Amino acid sequence: MPIPKIRFEKYFLLIIILFAAIPRIIIVSSINVSPFSDFDLYHSLAKSLSQGVASTQEYIALFPHVVGYPYILSFFYKIFGAYAEVAQGLNILFSIGIAILIYLICKIKVNSYAAIFASILWCLWPTQMFYCELPCTEYTFTFFMLLTVYLFLVFTEAPVLKSNPLFLALCAIVIGVLLAVTNAIRPTGIILLLGMLILIFLMKYKKRELIYRFLLVLVIGVSFLIVSKTISGNVERLIDRKVAQSPIGFNLYVGMNYDSKGGWNLEDSTYLSELLKKHNGDVNLVHTELLNGGIQRFFSRDIGKNLELFMIKSSKMWGVDNDASSFLSIGEDKNNFGIINVTQSLKLLDSISNTYYWLCLLMCLLILIYKLFLKRFDKIDAFIALILLFNIGLFMLMEVQPRYHFPIVSLLAIFIGKNSYSIFTFRKRSDML
């Protein structure tokens, strides 16, 4: 029996905003944390950009994407001052945007009740709240990722695409531009591009619509490349030196380090510094040598060792979700604890974070089994599956940290929310690929 409509459905967006904002405001007001490590790098770089200069130029040349989030943050620093509290406020704003986009993406295929469930599920996800304390790329990247996904799904659903090539091209350009911006914040954004291109040809279509599919793929790809090249050129002008064209060498080299379990380590970081001196700061030569070194590390081991490393890295990447509370404990002001003493409550916060995460993974698994049994998968399910599989494969090779799965959490919430209504009401659907 379908759930009857109720009058306050028009207030759902307000409810989502409150669920996204209030817990995060309470958290940032109750914990005293100072930026450190990568988070301090983003804060310092945004501060210098707000003053018209770019610090850590060599690091930017090596990893151009590090300037993406600080560049956005710098505009807010110019207006409100270069304080960590401003970054926290921006995180809350992006959190509200993420929660709304989760709701809107679910609404494409299901009703408001399933959509608001998905949104609130994400809003109350512990690590998705805790990171608001720190200047980080996670919220900015996830917001632009979901905005791109939403527009892509809306555009591919629009009937006008079948009769208006100009509108199709305009939509494709917008998607390509957003993909380039997303990729400039974190280079894994290119996974979205691959997922979209594959999904375009997985969807059912009539033979006469094939030309529109090719046009969509072509324009998205070309606009992505043009905007990405433009962003790269602007970064080079900002730091007055060439940036790495394919900055994956170091990440692969670290990811293939068996002793460090594919995580950052001092030995590989020191080697990176030595290569910079050896090649006189030529970042492309540095990444090329590291890329070759990573490949050599892979082939120097037998298959069993590599499979063992992949399993260890996958467990490290996807097995736990308590990294946010650990970071808060590291950066907490030990001389001036807030209302919440993270260090003292670390075990409890870790347990809450991991339990919530594992329960949601269990829900995803049960939903997947249900949908496999009934053979019911729509476009959004297929897209989430593609992005998840690409990420799993990518991080088997590259450097891993648990926080790198942060953006995927929003997709898991969408998968759970959009499928919950049809499962619990046993409604048949016809929106298959």
NULUMMI-16668 format. One record per residue (C-alpha): residue in one letter; x, y, z. Coordinates in steps of 0.02 Angstrom, whole numbers, plus 50000, padded with zeros to 5 digits. Layout:
AXYZ/...
This chain:
M500005000050000/P500775016649948/I501145029550081/P499825043350075/K500375061150038/I500455072750186/R500305091450191/F502035095650256/E502935088250105/K503245106050044/Y504315108850199/F505495094350159/L506875105750095/L506815115950255/I506915099850357/I508435094450256/I509295111250283/L509015109950471/F509645092050480/A511205096850380/A511585112950473/I511135110750657/P512195095250701/R513695102750611/I513505119550697/I513435110550865/I515005100450823/V516065115250766/S515495124950919/S515915110751040/I517645105250981/N519245115650975/V520325109650831/S521725118350738/P522155113950556/F523675102650536/S524555092750399/D523575093450234/F522195103350317/D523425116850369/L524125116850192/Y522395120750121/H522125134150253/S523825142350224/L523675141650036/A521925149250039/K522585162950153/S524015167150034/L522855166549883/S521685178749969/Q523185190549976/G523565188349791/V525035176349803/A525255157449805/S526305148749937/T527045131149919/Q527315133749731/E528385118249709/Y527045107449791/I525705115149679/A526785111349526/L526905093149582/F525055091449626/P524065105249536/H522395099649610/V522905105749784/V522525123549730/G520715119649680/Y519875119949850/P520985133749924/Y520595144649773/I518735143549812/L519045145849998/S520125161149966/F518615171149905/F517785168550073/Y519395172750164/K519455189250069/I517705193650129/F517685186750307/G519535185250351/A520755170650344/Y520095161050494/A519805142350510/E518025146450566/V517675153150392/A518195136350317/Q517035127850441/G515605139050387/L515945135050204/N515935116450246/I514225118550324/L513575127750171/F514215114150056/S513455101150173/I511755109250150/G512035109049963/I512535090749965/A511005085950068/I509845095149947/L510685087249795/I510485069749870/Y508635073549891/L508465080049712/I509415065349635/C508285052949725/K506755062849671/I507175059149489/K506635041149514/V505675039849679/N504515050049789/S504945063149920/Y504885051150066/A506285039950002/A507245055449947/I507165063950117/F507655047550201/A509235046850093/S509635064950131/I509425063350320/L510395047050318/W511865056850246/C511595071950360/L511775061250516/W513255050950452/P514575053850588/T516135056350480/Q515155067050359/M514835078650507/F516535077850594/Y517545083850445/C516645100550455/E517935105150587/L519365105150462/P519805114850302/C519665100250180/T519225096350000/E517915083350044/Y516355094150050/T516815104949901/F517235089949792/T515675080349844/F514555095349810/F515215097949633/M515185079149602/L513345077949649/L512895093849555/T513685086349399/V512805069749426/Y511125078149453/L511245088749296/F511835073749196/L510355063149252/V509115077249220/F509835081049048/T509805062848993/E507995061449052/A507395077148960/P506315073248807/V506955088948719/L508615080148692/K507815069448559/S507285084348454/N508475098648493/P510325095448456/L510805113148511/F510065110548683/L510935093748692/A512615102048652/L512325115848781/C511915102948916/A513455092948869/I514555108348882/V513895112549055/I514215094649112/G515975094949038/V516385111349126/L515755104949294/L516745088849272/A518325098949241/V518015109649397/T517685094049501/N519265085849436/A520265101549477/I519765099749659/R520225081349668/P520925071849517/T519775056949543/G518415067549463/I518895059649297/I518045043749360/L516395053149344/L516785056649161/L517135038249126/G515565032849218/M514475045049122/L515195040148952/I514895021748987/L513145024849055/I512655034748900/F512895019148794/L512155007248923/M510465016048920/K509135009348804/Y508895019748648/K508145018848475/K509315017748326/R508885035348268/E509465042148438/L511215034848420/I511865051048343/Y511325060548499/R512305048648608/F513885051148507/L513615069948508/L513385070048697/V514975059948724/L515985070548603/V515465087448674/I515655082048856/G517395075348821/V517985090348720/S517295103348843/F518085093648987/L519785093748902/I519685112148853/V519185118149027/S520455106649111/K521825113649001/T521245131349039/I521285128049227/S523015120349211/G523625135649116/N522925147349248/V523805137549386/E525445138849290/R525235157649275/L524815158649460/I526435150249515/D527465155549363/R528075138049322/K527535122249232/V526405110149323/A526355091149309/Q525295085549162/S524965068149233/P525275069449421/I524935051249462/G526725044949476/F526955048149661/N525235041249708/L525575025249612/Y527325023749686/V526655025349863/G525165014249823/M526335000249770/N527355001349932/Y527044984650017/D527894989550180/S526805004950206/K525224995550150/G524985008050010/G524895022950126/W525925038750140/N527635035850216/L529175046150254/E530345035450149/D529405038449986/S529155056850029/T531035058850054/Y531355050249888/L530165062549805/S531205077049873/E532795068849808/L532055066949634/L531575085249631/K533385089849662/K533995076949536/H532875083749397/N533085102149444/G531255104049488/D530575096649325/V528965089449398/N528515079649241/L530165070149244/V529915067049430/H528185059549405/T528775049249256/E530195041449358/L529005038149504/L527725030549385/N529045018749318/G529595015049496/G527815010649546/I527634998949397/Q529304991049441/R528734988449621/F527184979349556/F528114967649438/S529524964249562/R528314954549673/D527394938449638/I525524938049608/G525164932149785/K526044946949864/N525144959249751/L523454951449787/E523854952249973/L524294970749955/F522674974049860/M521674965649998/I522574975350135/K522304991850043/S520464988150009/S520204984250193/K521105000250241/M520115010550115/W518375003450140/G518414993550302/V518255007650429/D517535025150439/N518295032150599/D519695042650522/A518785059150552/S518735056950741/S520575052050739/F521005067950645/L520005078350768/S520965070450912/I522635074550829/G522165092650796/E521255095750960/D521905109751069/K522535099951220/N522685116051323/N520935121951286/F519705107651263/G517975111951201/I516325105651269/I516735088951186/N518425081451231/V518785071151075/T520385063351143/Q519475057051297/S517965051251195/L518945044251047/K518485025951072/L516645030351085/L516685041550931/D517625028150833/S516325015150882/I514875026450833/S515685030750666/N516105012950619/T514445005650678/Y513445018250576/Y514545014750425/W514444995850440/L512544996150462/C512375006550304/L513534994750209/L512434980350269/M510894989550206/C511744991950037/L512154973450030/L510374968150071/I509664980149942/L510904973749812/I510394955649845/Y508554960649831/K508824969649666/L509894955549595/F508524943249639/L507184953549552/K508374959849415/R507834977849441/F509154990949411/D508855008549347/K510045021649279/I510535028649449/D510925011249517/A512035007749366/F512945024249383/I513285021749569/A513925004149533/L515105010649398/I515815024349509/L516045012449655/L516914999149548/F518055012149469/N518535018749641/I518865001349710/G519974997449562/L520875014149567/F521325013249751/M521984995649734/L523385004149638/M523525021649710/E523925028349883/V522525024850006/Q521785033750156/P520075029850230/R519515047950205/Y519665045750016/H518005036450019/F517105051950087/P516235056549922/I515635038649896/V514625039550057/S513405051649976/L513135039149834/L512835025149959/A511525035950045/I510675038749877/F510705020149839/I509935015850007/G508645029750005/K508015028149827/N507795009449842/S507045008850017/Y505315014649965/S505075001849826/I505744987749936/F504644991150087/T503074994049981/F503474980249855/R503024991749712/K503474986249536/R504484998549435/S504745000349249/D506185012849245/M507495000049197/L508995002749085/
